[in-house]
Amino acid sequence: MSTKKPAQLGDNLLSIRPRKGAAKPQSEQEASQVEEQAEAPKSKAKPANTKPAPRRRRRLSDKKMQLNLKIDEKTLERFIKIADDEGLIFGDLLKKMIDKYESK
């Protein structure tokens, strides 16, 4: 029994691999249908119940460590609103809040 290395396997394995992207049409009728679909304008209607994409936050800080928290959605929204109002990134806002807490 001989074992073949991957480089020595036959070309028939290459024909089994799935194609990347859409397969090309096989007949002229199918080709014309694909062209018609490509020329048709695509609607950009968004579902009404989706949330808008979150604003990308700037990531400028001299952070040294990472902190992950599990909090409820309302607390996160409050934290984001405070950060936006103060013009701070999350790490700087947390530091400011801790400093304020400790100064009591």
Contact map, one row per residue, 1 for C-alpha under 8 A:
11100000000000000000000000000000000000000000000000000000000000000000000000000000000000000000000000000000
11110000000000000000000000000000000000000000000000000000000000000000000000000000000000000000000000000000
11111000000000000000000000000000000000000000000000000000000000000000000000000000000000000000000000000000
01111111100000000000000000000000000000000000000000000000000000000000000000000000000000000000000000000000
00111111100000000000000000000000000000000000000000000000000000000000000000000000000000000000000000000000
00011111100000000000000000000000000000000000000000000000000000000000000000000000000000000000000000000000
00011111100000000000000000000000000000000000000000000000000000000000000000000000000000000000000000000000
00011111110000000000000000000000000000000000000000000000000000000000000000000000000000000000000000000000
00011111111010000000000000000000000000000000000000000000000000000000000000000000000000000000000000000000
00000001111110000000000000000000000000000000000000000000000000000000000000000000000000000000000000000000
00000000111111100000000000000000000000000000000000000000000000000000000000000000000000000000000000000000
00000000011111110000000000000000000000000000000000000000000000000000000000000000000000000000000000000000
00000000111111111000000000000000000000000000000000000000000000000000000000000000000000000000000000000000
00000000001111111000000000000000000000000000000000000000000000000000000000000000000000000000000000000000
00000000001111111000000000000000000000000000000000000000000000000000000000000000000000000000000000000000
00000000000111111100000000000000000000000000000000000000000000000000000000000000000000000000000000000000
00000000000011111110000000000000000000000000000000000000000000000000000000000000000000000000000000000000
00000000000000011111000000000000000000000000000000000000000000000000000000000000000000000000000000000000
00000000000000001111111000000000000000000000000000000000000000000000000000000000000000000000000000000000
00000000000000000111110000000000000000000000000000000000000000000000000000000000000000000000000000000000
00000000000000000011111000000000000000000000000000000000000000000000000000000000000000000000000000000000
00000000000000000011111100000000000000000000000000000000000000000000000000000000000000000000000000000000
00000000000000000010111110000000000000000000000000000000000000000000000000000000000000000000000000000000
00000000000000000000011111000000000000000000000000000000000000000000000000000000000000000000000000000000
00000000000000000000001111110110010000000000000000000000000000000000000000000000000000000000000000000000
00000000000000000000000111110110000000000000000000000000000000000000000000000000000000000000000000000000
00000000000000000000000011111110000000000000000000000000000000000000000000000000000000000000000000000000
00000000000000000000000011111111000000000000000000000000000000000000000000000000000000000000000000000000
00000000000000000000000000111111100000000000000000000000000000000000000000000000000000000000000000000000
00000000000000000000000011111111110000000000000000000000000000000000000000000000000000000000000000000000
00000000000000000000000011111111111000000000000000000000000000000000000000000000000000000000000000000000
00000000000000000000000000011111111100000000000000000000000000000000000000000000000000000000000000000000
00000000000000000000000000001111111110000000000000000000000000000000000000000000000000000000000000000000
00000000000000000000000010000111111111000000000000000000000000000000000000000000000000000000000000000000
00000000000000000000000000000011111111100000000000000000000000000000000000000000000000000000000000000000
00000000000000000000000000000001111111110000000000000000000000000000000000000000000000000000000000000000
00000000000000000000000000000000111111110000000000000000000000000000000000000000000000000000000000000000
00000000000000000000000000000000011111111000000000000000000000000000000000000000000000000000000000000000
00000000000000000000000000000000001111111000000000000000000000000000000000000000000000000000000000000000
00000000000000000000000000000000000111111100000000000000000000000000000000000000000000000000000000000000
00000000000000000000000000000000000001111110000000000000000000000000000000000000000000000000000000000000
00000000000000000000000000000000000000011111000000000000000000000000000000000000000000000000000000000000
00000000000000000000000000000000000000001111100000000000000000000000000000000000000000000000000000000000
00000000000000000000000000000000000000000111110000000000000000000000000000000000000000000000000000000000
00000000000000000000000000000000000000000011111000000000000000000000000000000000000000000000000000000000
00000000000000000000000000000000000000000001111101000000000000000000000000000000000000000000000000000000
00000000000000000000000000000000000000000000111111000000000000000000000000000000000000000000000000000000
00000000000000000000000000000000000000000000011111000000000000000000000000000000000000000000000000000000
00000000000000000000000000000000000000000000001111100000000000000000000000000000000000000000000000000000
00000000000000000000000000000000000000000000011111110000000000000000000000000000000000000000000000000000
00000000000000000000000000000000000000000000000011111000000000000000000000000000000000000000000000000000
00000000000000000000000000000000000000000000000001111100000000000000000000000000000000000000000000000000
00000000000000000000000000000000000000000000000000111110000000000000000000000000000000000000000000000000
00000000000000000000000000000000000000000000000000011111000000000000000000000000000000000000000000000000
00000000000000000000000000000000000000000000000000001111100000000000000000000000000000000000000000000000
00000000000000000000000000000000000000000000000000000111110000000000000000000000000000000000000000000000
00000000000000000000000000000000000000000000000000000011111000000000000000000000000000001000000000000000
00000000000000000000000000000000000000000000000000000001111100000000000000000000000000001000000000000000
00000000000000000000000000000000000000000000000000000000111110000000000000000000000000001000000000000000
00000000000000000000000000000000000000000000000000000000011111000000000000000000000000001000000000000000
00000000000000000000000000000000000000000000000000000000001111100000000000000000000000001011000000000000
00000000000000000000000000000000000000000000000000000000000111110000000000000000000000000000000000000000
00000000000000000000000000000000000000000000000000000000000011111100000000000000000000000010000000000000
00000000000000000000000000000000000000000000000000000000000001111100000000000000000000000000000000000000
00000000000000000000000000000000000000000000000000000000000000111110000000000000000000000000000000000000
00000000000000000000000000000000000000000000000000000000000000111111000000000000000000000000000000000000
00000000000000000000000000000000000000000000000000000000000000001111100000000000000000000000000000000000
00000000000000000000000000000000000000000000000000000000000000000111110000000000000000000000000000000000
00000000000000000000000000000000000000000000000000000000000000000011111000000000000000000000000000000000
00000000000000000000000000000000000000000000000000000000000000000001111100000000000000000000000000000000
00000000000000000000000000000000000000000000000000000000000000000000111110110000000000000000000000000000
00000000000000000000000000000000000000000000000000000000000000000000011111110000000000000000000000000000
00000000000000000000000000000000000000000000000000000000000000000000001111111000000000000000000000000000
00000000000000000000000000000000000000000000000000000000000000000000000111111100000000000000000000000000
00000000000000000000000000000000000000000000000000000000000000000000001111111110000000000000000000000000
00000000000000000000000000000000000000000000000000000000000000000000001111111111000000000000000000000000
00000000000000000000000000000000000000000000000000000000000000000000000011111111100000000000000000000000
00000000000000000000000000000000000000000000000000000000000000000000000001111111110000000000000000000000
00000000000000000000000000000000000000000000000000000000000000000000000000111111111000000000000000000000
00000000000000000000000000000000000000000000000000000000000000000000000000011111111100000100000000000000
00000000000000000000000000000000000000000000000000000000000000000000000000001111111110000000000000000000
00000000000000000000000000000000000000000000000000000000000000000000000000000111111111000000000000000000
00000000000000000000000000000000000000000000000000000000000000000000000000000011111111111100100000000000
00000000000000000000000000000000000000000000000000000000000000000000000000000001111111110000000000000000
00000000000000000000000000000000000000000000000000000000000000000000000000000000111111110000000000000000
00000000000000000000000000000000000000000000000000000000000000000000000000000000011111110000000000000000
00000000000000000000000000000000000000000000000000000000000000000000000000000000001111111000000000000000
00000000000000000000000000000000000000000000000000000000000000000000000000000000001111111101100000000000
00000000000000000000000000000000000000000000000000000000111110000000000000000000001000111111100000000000
00000000000000000000000000000000000000000000000000000000000000000000000000000001001000011111110000000000
00000000000000000000000000000000000000000000000000000000000010100000000000000000000000001111111000000000
00000000000000000000000000000000000000000000000000000000000010000000000000000000000000011111111100000000
00000000000000000000000000000000000000000000000000000000000000000000000000000000001000011111111110000000
00000000000000000000000000000000000000000000000000000000000000000000000000000000000000000111111111000000
00000000000000000000000000000000000000000000000000000000000000000000000000000000000000000011111111100000
00000000000000000000000000000000000000000000000000000000000000000000000000000000000000000001111111110000
00000000000000000000000000000000000000000000000000000000000000000000000000000000000000000000111111111000
00000000000000000000000000000000000000000000000000000000000000000000000000000000000000000000011111111100
00000000000000000000000000000000000000000000000000000000000000000000000000000000000000000000001111111110
00000000000000000000000000000000000000000000000000000000000000000000000000000000000000000000000111111111
00000000000000000000000000000000000000000000000000000000000000000000000000000000000000000000000011111111
00000000000000000000000000000000000000000000000000000000000000000000000000000000000000000000000001111111
00000000000000000000000000000000000000000000000000000000000000000000000000000000000000000000000000111111
00000000000000000000000000000000000000000000000000000000000000000000000000000000000000000000000000011111
